[in-house]
């Protein structure tokens, strides 16, 4: 089984696929050529599922790492008793790609370069590719300039300046490096039927590494619109969100991994390498904070194509899609993998795609409202799609669903789902000129008022002193924090103040982190949710409790790892990262909460409970 902490990994991305690298120089996760491709290195989920390590032989005395400024190019420094070596890792961007073009023509190549900067360091390399999540143990063959690996649907081509010794499906090498010497490696993947070749020489690897640094910096330079508290963290989170974007379509994956558990040893192990309507909509709002103008329409174009013919046939809007627009994401198990710390089953695919979640209509139209001002001209397919989404919210809001947290139990009348149907109608009304939907306004207004009345009458629970999880329920749910965030009620409304306070006291653990809810149909404890903690900070800022908002924000922020990445959850007992990683939702929450706290600090102080 794999035991290394989830938070020990750093993310690499070429805006098409992702790799995760441990602090001691091992690539333990790599999916090429797409985020949702079968893993080539999967030691994250099983010790025998493949890895590629480059590290000092004798073991370092000290390790430190960082992303090169304004990039997702990783630099790991190994300090040993004999000298110092610096390892640089990147997934190569396309040649000369700059700004919003990142990922347009990424070659699907992992670059690794190690340099001895002082003294002498003996380096060892272990290369153990295991395509298709460890099912394939490929045939390794030495060729001029490196190795080829045959087996499965692809050929792996490793360009290596070191002669590696092959033993079975694993290759090893050792070489001493003195100050000023460097080694460059490149791993690329081609379909098995293409003519393979190896031949990325040292100069080419150096050039492409440098070019990738310039590419990321050019993107970062265009996205410096946020000025305020936690400015560096907001900028870095923007890069992480861009890194989780599949450039060919504009789809955004919820995370780079599958089956990292919400509880160690548990069964909440889902595949997050898809695009959720909910995540992508919130992501666009977060990117708007980072002053992203060029990318705001791409998601809507993607979604309008992916969901074509669904809404006009009376079918529910699907809550998630494959990054190429695929609908069928049927779930299956990989029983040959032991899972991270024996957390089974390991799944690929995600059967939540079959669920009804009414909140997606609101999140979709809220993002449209934020990113596409009412006066903007919309492409006809996007305009028609948004009108259909508003009509669906008006028609379906009275029905039960599975809710934002994708409950696999019975459908309920979740308050958050009703709230987001209200949002869908409210934003559609505001956008009616751009949607060319004036004739629908009376109906939309009528249904919006009906939703409001239902939430206020059936969602508010005087016994709990809060808006609760579902109509008639006594249970709290962190999603109620969205009530002031989306503008359903004024932040100073006594019911909003009471709800925020109830969540802050009864859903918050001893570390100051917020749980989604207490208990559900899967009898298994889970960690605290970083997104919900940022939501609490956001809501506290809106309701005038700025000092407390900052404290809650910091409580979440300390759970970023050494290179600023956030997981989905944390273990309340140990503080360790849990869940798929890095989590787009957590970085979205960070960006939006930072903006809310900044903006609240500019307002005159309001009365409220601290």
N, C-alpha and C positions, 0 to 999 in steps of 0.2 A: 504494500500500500504506500501511498504518498503521504508524508508527514510534514513536509516543509510548510511553514505558515503561508497562508494566502497573501498576506501583506508583504512578504519578502520579494514579491515579483514586481518587475518594472515592465511597462507596456512599450512595444514597438508597433508602428503602423505605417502602411503605405497608402492609407485611405482606400484600401480594398481588402486587406487581410491584417492579421495581428499575430504577434509573438509575445511571449512572456519570458523574462530573463530573471534568474535568481541573483541574489547579491554576490554569490561566489562564481558567477560567470557561466551558468548553465541555462541554455534555452530549453525550458521544460514544457513549452506549449508553442506550437506553430501550425496555423491553418493556412494553406495556400491552395489555389490562388484567391479564395474568397474567405470572408469571416466564417461562413458556415460550411466550408469544406472539411472533409475528414482530417483529423490532426495527423501531422507527420511526426511531430514530437509531442507525446502526451503524458510524460512522467508526472505532470500535475495530478493526473487521475489514477496512475498506477506506476509503480517503480520500473516495470518492464515495458512501458509503452513508448519509450524513446526519449532521447535527449542529445544535446550537443554542448559539451563543456570545454572551455578554454580557461586555464587557471594556472597559478604557480604550482610546481611539484611539491615543494616543502610546506606549503600552506602559508598564507600571509599572516603577518603580525597584526595588520590593520587593513580594513576594507572601508572605502567610502565611495559613494557614487552620486551622480547628479545627471540631470539632462543638460546638455549644452544649452546655453541661454537662448530662450525663445524657440526651442526645437523639441522634438521627441527623439533626438539622437542621444543615446545613453552612453555615459562615460563612467567606467568603474576603475578605481585606483586600488591596486594591490601593493601594499608596502610590506616587504619581507626583510629578513635580517641581511640579505645580500644585496637588495636593491629595490627598485620601484618599477612597476609595469602598469600601463594604462590600457584598458580594453574599451574600444568603441564599438557599439552595436547599432545597427539601423536596418529597417526595411527600406530598400532603395525607392525613391520617388522616380518618376519618369525624367529623362534627360531634359534639363532646362525648365522643368515645371516650376511655375511661380504663382503666388497669390491664390486666386480661386481655382486655378487649374490643377491643384495638387490631386494626384491620384488618377488623372486622366489617362495616363499611359504607363502606370507603374509596371515594371518588368517582372514582378513576383520574385524578388531576389533579396535574400538576407545577407547583409554585409557585416563582417567582423574583422576588426583590425586591432592588433595588440602591439604596443610600442614599449620598449624598455627606456625609461627616462633617466635612470641613474643606476650605477652598480651593475650587477648581473642577476638575472632571474631565469631559472629553468622553468620552461612552460610545458604543460602536458595538455594534449588534446584528446578527447574521447568523442567519437561521432557514432551515434547509434540511432539511425533513422528507423522508424517503425510506422509506415503509412497505414492509413485506415484505422486509426485509434489502436494501433498495436497489433492488429490482425496479421499484417504483412511483415515478415522478416526478410528484407530484400537481399538479393545477390549483389554484393559489392565487388566491383572490378576496378583495378588500377588502370588509368589511362594517362596519357601525357597531360600534365598539369593538374591532376586530381583524381577523383573517383566518380564512378557512375553507380547508381543503385537501381536495380531492376526489380520489379514486382508490383503488381496492381496496375492501375490506370495511368500512372505517371512514372517518368524516369527522373530521378534526382541527380543533379549535376553539381558536384562540389569542386570548386577551384581551390587548390591548396598549394602553397609553396613548400609544404613539408611532406615528405614521403611517409604516408601513414601505413601502419602494419594492419592488415585485415585478418580478423579472426571471426569466422562465421559472418554475422550481419553487423559486426561492430568493428570500427577502426580506431587505432590508437597511435599516438605520436608523442615524442618528447624532443625538445630542442632548447639549447641555452641561448639567451638573448643578452647582449651587452648594450650599454648605453648608446642610444641612437639607432639601434636595430629595430625593425618592425616586420610583422607578418600580416598579410591580408588574405582573407578568405571570402568566398562568395558561394552561396547555395541557391540554385534556382531549380525550378520545376517545369518540366515540359510534358505534354501528353506523350504516352508511350509510342504512338504511331508517328511522331515527328522525328526528324533526323537530329539526334542529340549531338552536342559538342561541349567540350570543356575548354575554357580559355580566357577567363577573366584574369589578366595579369595584374601585377601589383600596382602599376600606374593607373590602370582603369579602375581598380577598386578604390584607390585613394581619390581619384577624380569624382567617382560617383558618391562616395561618402561626403566629400566636400560639397558637391552639388545638392545633396539631400539636406545638408545643414542650411544652405542658402535658400532652398525651397521652403523649409519650415519657417525660417526667419522672415521671408517675404510675406508669408501668410500672417504671421504674428504682427508684422508692421501695419497691416491693413485692419487689424482688430484691436486697436488700443483706445477705443472710444470710452471705456469705463474709467472714470477717475474717482477714487474714493477709498474707503477702508478696505483692506484685504485686496488691494489692486493686483498684486502679483498672483495671488491665489485665483482670482477671477480670470486673469489672463491665461493662466495655466489650465484652468478648467475648460476654458474655451478651446484650447488646443486639444485637450482630451476628447471633447465632443466632436471636434473635426476628425480626430483620429478614429473615432467610432463610426464615421460616415462612409458608406460605400459610394465612392465617387461616381461610378458609371450611372447610378440611378438617383442618388441623393437620399437613399434610405439610410436610417440610423439604427445601429444595433443597440439593444439595451445593455449589453456587456459583451466582452470578447470571448467568454467561456461558456461551457455547459457543465451542469451537474456539480458545481461547488455548492455545498449544502448551507441551508439556513440554520441548521443545528448540527454540530459535529456528531457523526455517526447516524444522522437522521435520514429521512426519506424525502424531504422537501428539496429535491435535486432536479432543477429544471434547466432546459436549454434556453439561453437568453440571446442567442446569436441571430435574432430576428428583429424586425422593426415593429414596435407597438405604435398604434395611432396615438395613444396617450403619451408615451415617452417622446415621440418625435415632435408632437405639438409643443410640449413644455420645453423641449430642446430649442425649438425655434424662438421661443420667447427669451430663453437664456442667451442665445446667440445674438438676439436683438440688443440685449444689454451690452454685449461685447462689440456692438456697432457693426454687425454683419448685415450688409445690404444686399450683396449679390446673390446670396444663397437662399433668400427667404422664400422664393417661389418654387424651388426645385422639389421640396417635399410635396407640395400640393399637386404638382404635375405628376409626380410618382404615384401618389395615392389615388388621384383621379383615374389614372390608367389601371392601377392594381385593382381598384374596386369597381371598374366599369361593369355595368349591367346589374350590379347587386341591388342598389337602392331602388332603381326604377322597376325592379321585379318584386318589390316588397320584401326582399331578403334583408336581414340585419346587416349593418355595416360590420364587417369582420374586424376584430380588435387588433389583429397583427397579420403581417405578411412576411414572406421571404424577401430578402434584400434585392432580388431581381423582380419582385412582384408576384411571387408564387403564392397560391392560396392554400394548397394542401400541405400542412406541416405535421403530418401524422407522427405520433410519438412512438419510439421503439426503444427497447432496452439493449444495453451492451453488457451482457453477463460476464464476459471475459475480463472486465475491468473491476478492480477492487474498490475504486473510488477514493476520493481524498479522505484520509483517515478512516477508511472503511465505511464511508457514507454511501450507501447503496439504496436503490439502483442508480447506475449511470444511464442517463437518458440522452437521446438525440431526437430532435423534433419536439413539438410542444402542443399537447392536445387542448391547451387553452384557446387555440384558434377556433374551436368549435363553440365557445361560450358566447352567451349574450351578455354584453356589458354596455349598458345604456350611457355610461359616462363619456364614451368616446365621441359622441356627437358634440358635447359641450367642449371638450378639449380641442377637437378639430376646429370648431368655429371660433373659439377663443383665440387660438393661434392665428387664424385668418384675420381676425379683428386686430390683433396686435401687429401682425406683419404686413397686412394688406389694407391700408387705410381706405375708408369708404369711397373716396374719390378715385381710387385707382381703377384702371381698366383690367378686367380679368379675362383670361382666355375662356372662350365659350365652354369647353369641357369642365374647367375648374368651377366656373360660375354655376353651371347646371348641377354639378356634384354637391356644392355647398348648399344650394337650395334644397336638393333632395335630402341632405343631412338634416337641415332644419325641419323639413316636413316630417321626417322620420321621428325626430325628437318630440314634435307636437303630437304625433300619433301614438308613440310607444311609451311615453313617460309614466303612464299608469300601470305598466306591467312590471313584474319582478324580474330580477336578473342575478348575476353572480357577483357583481360589485367590483370595485377597483382592485381588490386584493385577490381576485380570481378564485373565489371560494369553490371548492369541488364538492360542496354539500348542496342542500336544497336552495333554490332561488328564494330571494327575499326582496322586500321593498327597501333597499338601501338608501339612506338619506343622501349620501354622496352622489349616487346615480341620479336621483331626482334633482339635486342641486345642479348637476352638470347639464341636465336637460333644460333647466331654467337658463343656464349660461348660453346654451346653444340658441335658444329663442331670443334672448336678450341681445346677443351679438348679431344674430341675423337681422333683427329689427334695425340695429344701428347701421348695418351694412346694406340695407335694402337698395339704396341707389346703385351701388356697385354690382349687386346681385340682380338688378333689374327685376325686382320682385315686389313692386308697390302693391299689387293686387292681393298679395298674401299677408300684408301687414295686419289687417283686422283679426285674422285667424291666429297669427303668431302672438299678437298681444293678448288675446283672450286666453290662449293656452299658457302663456307665461304667467299670467295672473293666477290661473288655476294651480300651477305648480307651486307658486309662492304660498298660496293659501294652504296647500296640503303639507308643505314642509313646516310652516309655522304652527299648524294645528296638530300634526301627527309626528313630526320629527323632534319637537321640543318635549323634553321629559322633566317636569318640575321635581320629581323625586331625585333624579340624577343631577339636577341643576345644570343641564347641558342638552344640546342637540346630540342625539345618540346615534348608534350605528345604523339602526333600521327603525321603521315605523313600529311603535309599540314596544321597542326594546329598552332595557335599562343599561345596556352595555355601551361603554365609550369607544370611540374609534378616532384615531388621529386624523382621518380624512375630514372630520368636521372643522379642522383648522382652515379648510379652504373657504368657509363661509365669508369671512372678511376679505380673504385674499382675492376672491373673484368678484367682490362687490355686491353680494346678495343682501347683506345688512351692513349698516354703518359700523365701523370698528368700535364706536362708543356705545352701541346698543348693549343694554345690560345682559341680554342673553348671550351675545357674543363674548363679552367680558367673562361671564360665568363659565362658558364652554372652554375658553382658552385656559382659564385658571384650573378648571377640573382636569383637563388633559395634562397641564403642567405639574399637577400634584399627584394624580392617580394613574397616569400612564407613563410617568417618567421614573427611570430606575435610579439607583444610588450614584451612578456616574453622570447623571444629568441628561441621559439619552432617552428618547421616546420610543415606546413600543407602538406597533400599529393598533393593537387591540389586545384583549386578554382572552385566550381560548378560542378554538374553532373546531371544525369537524375532523381535523387531523390532530389526534391526541399527542402533541409533541411540542415542547417548548421551542421558542425561537429567540433570536437575538433582538437587540434594539435596532431600530431602523434609522440610518443616518438621514435619509430624505425627510422622515417625519420630524426629526430633530431640527433640521433646517426650516421646515414648515413652522414649527413652534417659534423659532427665532423670528421668522417672517411675520407671523401673526402677532407676536409680542410687540414688534416694532410698530405695526399698524395700530395696535390698541394703546400705544403711548408708553409702553414699558421698555424704553430703549436700553437702559442699563441691564435689565434682565435679558433682553434680546441678545445683547453682546455676549453675555455670559453663556447663554445657551449655544450661540454660534461657536464660541470657542470650545465648548464641551464637545461639539461634533468635530471641529477642525483638528483637534489633537489626535484624532483617529486616522488622519491621513498618514501614509507611510513616508519614508525618508525621501521619496521623489514625488510627493504630493498627490498620490493616488488614493481614491476612496473606494471602499468596498460597499456592498449593499447594507450589511448589518455588522454589528460587533457582538461578541460574546459578553454578556453582562458580568461574568465572573472573572474572565481573563483579559478582556479588552481586545482580544484577537479579532481579525477581520473574518467575516463569514459571508457566504453568498457569492454569486457570480461577480466577476471582477475584470477591470475596474467598472464601476456601475455608473452608467450615464445619469440615471435619476439622482444619485447623490451629488454629482457635480452640478447638475441643473439646480438642485436645491441650494447649493452653496452660492451660485451666481445670483439667483433671485433673492435670497435672503440678504446677501451683502448689499444689493441695490436697495432693498426695502429699508435696511438699517441706515444706510447713507441718507436716503430721502427723508426718513423720519427725523433724523438729526437736524435737518434743515427747517423743520416745522416748529412753530411755537409749542411749548410743552402742554400736554393735556392732562386732565385729571384721570386717575385710575389707580388700581392696586399694584404695588410693586412686590 
